[in-house]
Amino acid sequence: MNNRAVKAAAQEAFWNAKMLHIGTESFMAAIIYIITQLSDDKKPLKDISVATGVAEETIIDSYRRLYPFVPRIIPKWNSKEEDLKNLCCPRNRAKTEARIYRSF
């Protein structure tokens, strides 16, 4: 997925999140993180944090809270169901943080 596709997917995901009344900066940063993890050009959590101005721990917490809604937020044309299943499942905060940090 090229940069234009990533941008288009992020914009559509933001719109979908807004329809679910999810609109804080931390959730938007988590959505950017998810979109980049589904793309060919994965970005480190630290880069997302620097670009958005949201702390890494806050992005991780927002990711955990957002995770159940991912299939409704991420555009279907952007990813397959199996791609979404490959995202880190945040059952345990410590394990989620370790896996997210390890993925880079």
Residue pairs with C-beta under 8 A, 6 or more apart in sequence:
1 9
1 38
1 39
1 40
1 41
1 78
3 41
5 39
5 78
6 35
6 36
6 39
6 41
8 75
9 35
9 38
9 39
9 74
9 75
9 77
9 78
10 31
10 32
10 35
12 75
12 78
13 31
13 34
13 35
13 73
13 74
13 75
13 78
14 28
14 31
16 72
16 73
16 74
16 75
17 23
17 27
17 28
17 31
17 66
17 69
17 73
20 69
20 72
20 73
22 66
22 69
22 73
24 62
25 52
25 53
25 54
26 54
26 58
26 59
26 61
26 62
27 62
27 65
27 66
28 52
29 48
29 49
29 52
29 54
29 58
29 59
29 62
30 59
30 62
30 63
30 66
31 66
31 73
31 74
32 48
32 51
32 52
33 43
33 45
33 48
33 59
33 63
34 63
34 66
34 70
34 74
34 87
35 74
35 78
36 42
36 43
36 48
37 87
37 103
38 74
38 78
38 79
38 83
38 84
38 87
42 103
42 104
44 104
45 56
45 59
45 60
45 100
45 101
45 104
46 56
46 104
48 54
48 59
49 55
49 56
49 59
52 59
54 62
57 97
60 90
60 93
60 96
60 97
60 100
61 93
63 88
63 90
63 96
63 100
64 90
64 93
64 96
66 73
67 87
67 89
67 90
70 84
70 87
71 81
71 84
74 84
88 96
88 99
88 100
88 103
89 96
90 96
